Amino acid sequence: MDEVCFRDKRLAGSLDLFKHIHTFELDGNTSVFSAFNFLKARQKLIGRKLSKLYIFCHGITNSSSLTILGHTKKYDKYFTGKIQLGKEMLTLSTVPNWIFIRNLVDNIIVYACMAGHTSKTRKGTIADGKMLMKLLAIKTNAYVYASERSQVYTPELMQFKKWEGRVYQFNPNGKIVQVSGGAVQALTGKI
């Protein structure tokens, strides 16, 4: 199997879904570099580029009242531009570390609330999700997929069904393309 999953354990849910995918679990004490080493070892073992890296974690907001019922314009100011993945998290200041896995994977699918979100007032700031995902694609030389909205899922089954909001493909050349749900569902069909 040429798929790997990075799952932050702070995202509630069962691991039953991942029986067919090699999964590395992180928490607030786990360095993302441990996950990178896991990915490198897996890639070396299969002897070719991995097709998919799934990232399951929380997109961090600065509001305790924000629910996972869906993103609306009134929540634009709440996304912080931080993805809760390991102790370093994924932010504009830590995304350069992802060059460590450059050319090891074709596609990175980010299941985190609002990971691809940018509000009009936060464009070009540290809370710019589109810029974060774009730089992730550039640093890893992979196609990155993320949505602009909160993602509803069933924790007991870790089931993510249809994506909420617009889904974007962030290309390694820096181009950002909105993709249809069908294209993303085909890419992420097993999850």
N, C-alpha and C positions, 0 to 999 in steps of 0.2 A: 504494500500500500504506500503510495507516495503523497500522503496527506499527514499533516501534523496540526495539533491544536495547542495553543497557549490559553489556559483558562485560569483566571484569577479566582481563587476560592471565595472571595468576598461577594461574588455573583452566586446567589443561591441556586441550587439545583442538583439533580442526580447525574451521576457519571455514566449511567446505563447507555445513554446515547452514543458515548464515545468508545464503545467496545471495539469498533472497527477502525478507530483513528488513534494513532500514537499521540498521547496527551501529556503535556507538561503543566503541572499545576503550580501557580505562584500565589503568594500572599504578601502582606506588607513587610515581611522579613526576607523575602526571596528576591535575589538580584535577577534582573532580566538577562544578565549575562549567562546565568545558569541555563535559562531557556534557550539562549543563542547556542550554547555548547551542545545542548540536547538536539537542536535542529541540525547543527553541523554534523554531529555523529550520525543522525538518521540519514542525512543526504549522502554522507560518505558510504554508509552501509548499502544503500540502494544503487549508488554509483551514477546517479543522474540528478538533475534538478528536480526538486519537489514540485508537484503541480499546485498544491494549495496549503496555505497556512491560515487556519481559522484563529481569530482572536476573540475570546468571550470574556467580557469584563464590563465594568460600569463606566459610563461617561459621567464626569463629576460636575455637579451643579453647585451653586453657592446659595441654594435655598432648600431648607428642610421641608418646605411646603409643596415643592414640585413633585407631582406624582408621575407615575409611568403610564398615564392614560393617554398620552399624546401631546405633542409639542404644538403650541400655538404662538402667535406673535408676542403675546404678553410674557412668554418665557424666554424670549430672545436674550435678555440680559443675564440669564442665569447660567448658561453654559460657560465653564471656566477655561475650556481648551485643554483640560487634563483628562487623560484616559487612565483609569485605575488598573494598572498592570504592573505588578511587582512593587518593590520598594522605591524604585526610581520613577515609576509612572511613565506614561508616554506624553510628552509635552514638547513644545517647540525647543526647549533647551536640552531635552534628552534625545530627541529624534536623530541627531547626528550619530549617536551610538549604534543605530540600526545599520550602519554601513558594515558592521561586523558580519551581517548575514547577506551582504550584497551578492547577487547572482546565484543564490541558493534556492529560490522559490519563484515560480511564475506568477502566482496570484495570492494576495492577502485579503481575506474577507474579515472585516472588523464588525463584530456584533457588539456595539456599545452605543448607548443612547447619545444621540446628537453628535457623533464623532465627525460627521461631514457637515456640520452646521456652522454658518457664519451669519451673524446678524449685521444689519447695515451699520450699526454703531460700533461694532467690534471688528470690522474688516481691517486686516493688517495689524491687529494687536495680538497679544499672547492668547486671547480667547478665540482665535480664528481657526475653527475646525477644518475648513477647506484647505487652509494653508498647511495645517498639521498633516493632513492626509496626503496632500500633494508632496510635501517633503519626505514623508514616509515612502512614497512610491519612488521618488528620485534617489533617495539614499539606498534603498534595497534593490533598485532596478526591477521592480515588480509592479504589476497592476494591482491597485488597491481599490476595494469596494467598501463604501460606507454610506449610511443614510443620514439625513439631516434631522430626523425626528427621534423621539423616544421610541424604543423598541419593546413591544409587548411580547411576553413569553410566558410559558407555563413552567414555573420553577421545578415542580416535581418531575417533569419529563425533560427539562432543558429543551423545550420545543419552541422554535422561533417561527414557524409558519411564514406568512407573507410579510415582507418588509413594510414598515410604516414610513410615510413621507417619500420624498424624492431620493433616489439612490444614485450615487455618482461613481464613475470609474475615474480614478486618478492614475494617469499614465506616467511611466518612467521619464518621459520627455517633458513633463510638467503640464500637459494638457488635461483639462477636466471636462468630462463628458457625462451628461445625465443619461442614465440607461433605464430601460423599461424593466418592470418587475419580472417579466418573463425571462429576459436575458439573465438576470441575476438569479432567478429561481433555477434555471438550467445549470448555472455555475455552482450553485450551492445546494443542489437538489437533495443530497443525503441528509442535510442538517435541517 
